[in-house]
Amino acid sequence: MPRKLPFRVIHASGQDESYRASELNYHSPLTKGWQASRYCLYPQDIVLQLDQRCRLRKIQILSHQYLIATKIEFFVGDVPEDMSPNLENARYTRLGYVSLSDNEKTGFKARELKSVHVDAVGLYLKLNIHKNHINKYNIYNQVGIIAINVIGETLKGPSDFMDPEYYLDPDRKGQLDDLGLDTYNKPDYISPLDDLAFDMYQDPEIAGIIRKLEKKKQEAVLQERFDYAKRLKSAITELQKVGEKLGKYEVEKRQAVENEDYDKAKLKKVQMDEYRLQVYRDLNLADLLETTGSRHPQVIDLEPIRQATPPRLLELTPRSPIQRSPPRTPPPRTPYDERPLPALKSKETPRELPSTPPQRTSYDERPLPVKPPAVPDEEPEPAETAGGITGEPEPLTEKDLREASAAIDVFGEQLVSKAYSKTWSYREDALLAVYKQMQDLPATAPKDEAKSMLRASIFLVKKAIDDKVYAVFKAGLHLLKMILTEYVPKHKIPKQDTVWAVERSMQNLLHKSGDTAVRNRDDAKNFVLEMARYPEVKPTNCVPHEAVKPMKNTVAPRLGQSRCEIVEMLYKDLGIKTNSGLNIDNMMQFCVAALGHHAGEVRDVSERIIKALYKEERQAVKDYLPADDDKTRKITLYRQLFEYFDKVDGKPSKADVRKQRSDEETKKQAEIEALQKQLQSLKDMASGKQDAKTNQSKPSNKPVAKKPVDENLLKADKNKKKNEPPKKSKIINKKPAADDDDTSVYNMDNICIFCGERNESFTEEGLDLHYWKHCPMLKRCTNCKQVVEIATYTDHLLNECEAKNDYSKCNRCTEAIPKSEYDQHVSEKSCNAAKSSSNHCPLCHQNVSSGEDGWKNHLMGKDGCKQNPRRLLSLNKNPPTGGTSKNKPKATGKNKKTPR
């Protein structure tokens, strides 16, 4: 049968002086394990030598929690028969490798146990350990192994493992007797007691006793002593729990010694010894192991009674010494299976043993007892417990005993049973008794006792807060207030224990705030606010941290509304100061999650919080909300929020902006129509003059009297006309007269409508070339290659471009950011924030003057945008001078006069 094989480490390529390879030879809760030297070279080798040649069936590796290797290879080594068995003569065969997790998911707090099933024969086991996983705790690039376990079978000869009759050999009958019935039928069975996890978390002494009991159990099964085997099985189960608890105490004792806290170490030692002896007596261990020379156990009472509670540790304090009854001396014994059934003994009258044992029923299904008639002149005195509580509550069920074991260790089973009673007055009295005990505990009591009482009381407080009876709920709040305001400062409870108490009770208080009863809801919310102000609680900020944890959208509406109201009250009371526990990040995360709730009352409270926060931190609040665009404003909730933000910022609402734009468009259209009418009238006037000239030039049929003309006067008139300047009427088609309200416009041919440049080469094809390559007001889109205005480039990327789905708008700088870079861009907050009263350049990311003139000065000016390559080309082509340039466009408009 495979079993745990002993071994020793005979070679290690490197080791830390504080964590030597020899630590791997032993398994216990105190094992520190092996660690490689700092900044070592990889791979590292460890060689284990078995006691003798074995067949390996299973290899287990327990890795360090943060000094983790990426890969471990396994090699089995054997020595040829004609050579001496030493390390130099070993020949290795590679079995394979295992990969280890980087342990980030557990926060580097859990250790990984790897189990590998193999089938190989050898005398040596070699581990090839590769480089480490990199993490913030492993600063020296080390690897570590806490423990190694090898399970297999010892071989007598080189061919034992191949012999099919190996397990049926008559000479091995003695071994088969030790294996037990299950092992006899399953020769490959591996006992759980040989697993590495068993030895690493069990007290060594308890682990040895469990192995002995397991062997006894297998013998009892083969001998068909099933009652005895059942007792052994129950004892093994109980001892496994005890061993884990003692192992934990041993680790705490060692930590106390390392911290030079010798009082605590001594207390732990006494605690362990007392607990160990108590368990041995309760289980009657000597009788189970049959070490007294007889296999007959003590006489047991077959009367069906309630099972005794599991043995528990009683704290060693001067106030309550542990009282123990003297051990009973067992009578002379006979073998367990041959003893007669004992006669039942009773203090009152003998009873007959029923033919069939009665069946046990749960407490709820038991019939109600008949109340006996009262005896006059004699009233029975009620039993009184240590806490001053009277009465007999219902006994605890097994489930309740396990759940309340920590509270029972401190306050006793009688008091805790009252806290679990179905009678609400018992539950209230139990809380009052706990209140009195905690107040009476002297300040000089040991720290461990004070902490234990604190944890036990918080358990009962949580149960009381969830109670449906208002009186019990109020008693729980009263007890919790005393703990946080009086008990904690009196006994100088550490901060981490105070935080633990608040966090555990906050969970129940938040749940209670969603109760159907109004007074329960109000009391829970008010107590949370009051608790946040306690001097011992306020510096920890744990109340605000617990309150602003985001809730799921599936939470009940009443509970969600109460959660939001609690956050709102804490915000009004504490603010968002650096030491209040509330900040923009955690509050906005909570509010955004609440905005997605299906209940309107939850969203309303969350909306009120966001509006209040916006008055203090405007841009930070917007960073957590969707982009302010038309698509988002279609949602009523966000439209109301953004309109409120605009109102706070002094901006007109979207409706006002649309109305203003509509009015401007109407006014502009009216001006255009008026100009068109004036232009038409001018055309009509011009055509009328032309008609008049035409009529004058036509010959008349009527006779005209000729006047004599002086020849000298005619010559003088011709000379006068030559010296006169041309009249305006002759150049009306080339230049408009601007002295009056003439509405004629320039001829727009050969002019770029974006930058205003005039050039004779600007034909239809010339303008296209200018737009494509030279105009400083335009640029080509990097995605769709269309020519767009730089002023509208951001809108093009977000709404018109073929790649618009790949961009998102930054609410801070208003630019279009690729989605692959959006999260980093928003988290860094390094962009230049856009201003509402100016334009924002998508090339150099600077804010420029508002209006069209601001864009022209920025994109075409001498000190303009440094990221616009066309600006320099335009400046070199059209250098700025004092006079008017040939290609510079002339001013237009009503109030501008054209040069004559």
Buried (B, 14 or more C-beta within 10 A) or exposed (E): BBBBBEBEBEEBBBBBEEBBBEBBBEBBBBBBBBBBBEEBEBBBBBBBBBEEBBBBBBBBBBBBBBBBBBEBBBBBBBBEEEEEBEBEBBEBEEBEEBEBBBBEEEEBEEBBBBBBEBEBBBBBBBBBBBBBBEBEEBEEBBBBBBBBBBBBBEBEEEEBBEEEEBBEEEEEEEEBEEBBEEBBEEBEEBBEBBBBBBBBBBBBEBBEBBBBBBBBBBBBBBEEBEEBBEBBBEBBEBBBEBBBBBBEBBBBBBEBBEEEBEEBBEBBBEBBEBBBEBBBBBBBBEBBBBEEEBBBBEBEEEEEEEEEBBBBBBBBBEEEEEEEEEEEEBEEBEEBBEEEEEEEEEEEEEEEEEEEEEEEEEEEEEEEEEEEEEEEEEEEEEEEBEBEBEBEBBEBEEEBBEBBBBBBBBBBBBBBBBBBBEEBEBBBBBBBBBBEBBEEBEEEBBBBBBBBBBBBBBBBBBBBBBBEEBEBBBBBBBBBBBBBBEBBBBBEBEEEBBBBBBBBBBEBBBBBBBBEEEEBBEBBBBBBBBBBEBEBBBEBBBBBBBBBBBBEBEBEBBBBBBBBBBBBBBBEEBEBEEEBBBBBEBBBBBBBBBBEBEBEBBBEBBBBBBBBBBEEBEEBBBBBBBBBEEEBBEEEBBBEBBBBBBEEEEEEBBEEEEEEEEEEEEEEEEEEEEBEEBBEEBEEEEEEEEEEEEEEEEEEEEEEEEEEEEEEEEEEEEEEEEEEEEEEEEEBEEBBBBEEEBBBEBEEEBBBEBBBBBBEEBEEEBBEEBBEEBBBBBBEBEBBEEEBBBBEBBBBBBEEBEEBEBBBBBBBBBBBBEEEEBEEBBEEEEBBEBEEEBBBBBBBEBBBBEEEEBBBBBBBBEEBBEEBEBBEBBBEEBEEEEEEEEBBBEEEEEEEEBEE
